[in-house]
Amino acid sequence: MASTFNVELDMREPPREAQSRAADALIEPARAVGLRLTKRGAGELGYRPKVTFPFLVMLWHNLNGERMTVRFEPGGDGGTHVTINGAVARNKHMMASDTEHWTEALGTTD
């Protein structure tokens, strides 16, 4: 089974701008934990396992429950509170649960 993680941090931009910037900034950090952006919604980004060959490997990751959701909510002083939660393969859990892995890309404070 996939290992769950939860990271919370703050960004200076308002939620809409923070989400727009995060969609681009999180491409590489998400790829490093085996995920890719698959869904953009109001105040939320959704990630699923990246497409791989053979297809059975990707199917296994999906059935294993690997995914990630990034939520953007109004924070103090006009900023944004960002919550990143999900589940990844065990060998990627340490990286995914490390706040610095995400803050480096987003240029945020924890």
C-alpha positions in Angstrom: 0.0 0.0 0.0 1.0 3.6 -0.6 2.3 5.6 2.4 0.4 8.8 3.2 1.9 12.2 3.8 0.7 15.7 4.7 2.6 19.0 4.3 1.3 22.5 5.2 2.9 25.8 4.2 2.1 29.4 3.4 2.6 31.5 0.3 2.5 35.3 0.0 0.3 35.5 -3.0 -3.6 35.3 -3.0 -5.0 31.8 -3.6 -5.7 32.2 -7.3 -2.2 33.5 -8.1 -0.6 30.9 -5.7 -2.4 28.1 -7.5 -1.4 29.3 -10.9 2.3 29.6 -9.9 2.2 26.2 -8.1 0.9 24.4 -11.1 4.1 25.2 -12.9 6.5 25.1 -10.0 5.4 21.7 -8.8 6.1 19.8 -12.1 9.5 18.6 -11.1 8.9 17.9 -7.3 5.8 15.9 -8.2 7.7 14.0 -10.9 10.4 13.2 -8.3 7.7 11.4 -6.2 6.2 9.7 -9.3 3.2 11.9 -9.9 2.0 14.3 -12.6 -0.7 17.0 -12.7 -4.0 15.6 -14.0 -6.7 17.9 -12.6 -7.1 21.7 -12.0 -10.1 22.8 -10.0 -11.1 25.8 -8.0 -8.6 26.0 -5.2 -7.2 22.6 -5.9 -4.7 20.7 -8.0 -4.9 16.9 -8.4 -1.9 14.6 -9.2 -1.9 10.9 -10.2 0.9 8.5 -11.2 2.8 9.5 -14.3 2.3 7.5 -17.5 4.8 4.8 -17.8 5.6 1.8 -19.9 4.7 -1.0 -19.4 1.1 0.0 -18.7 0.8 -2.6 -15.9 3.3 -0.6 -13.8 1.2 2.5 -14.1 -1.9 0.4 -13.3 -0.3 -0.9 -10.2 0.6 2.6 -8.9 -3.1 3.7 -9.5 -4.5 0.6 -7.7 -2.0 1.1 -4.9 -3.7 4.4 -4.2 -0.8 6.8 -5.2 -2.1 10.3 -5.6 -1.8 13.8 -4.3 -4.0 16.8 -3.7 -2.8 20.4 -3.3 -5.4 22.8 -1.7 -5.2 26.6 -1.6 -7.1 28.5 1.0 -7.0 32.1 2.0 -4.4 32.7 4.8 -3.4 35.6 7.0 -2.3 38.9 5.6 -3.8 38.3 2.1 -1.6 35.2 1.6 -2.5 31.6 1.0 -2.4 28.5 3.2 -1.4 25.5 1.1 -2.1 21.9 2.1 -0.4 19.1 0.3 -1.6 15.6 1.1 -1.6 12.3 -0.6 0.0 8.9 -0.8 3.1 7.7 -2.6 5.2 4.5 -3.0 7.1 3.7 0.2 10.5 4.5 -1.4 9.2 8.0 -2.2 7.6 8.7 1.2 10.5 10.3 2.9 10.9 12.8 0.0 7.2 13.5 -0.2 6.8 14.2 3.5 9.8 16.5 3.6 8.5 20.1 3.7 11.7 21.4 2.1 11.1 19.3 -1.0 8.0 21.5 -1.7 9.1 24.8 -0.3 12.2 24.9 -2.5 10.0 24.8 -5.6 7.4 27.2 -4.3 9.7 29.7 -2.5 7.4 29.6 0.5 7.7 29.6 4.3 6.5 26.7 6.5 
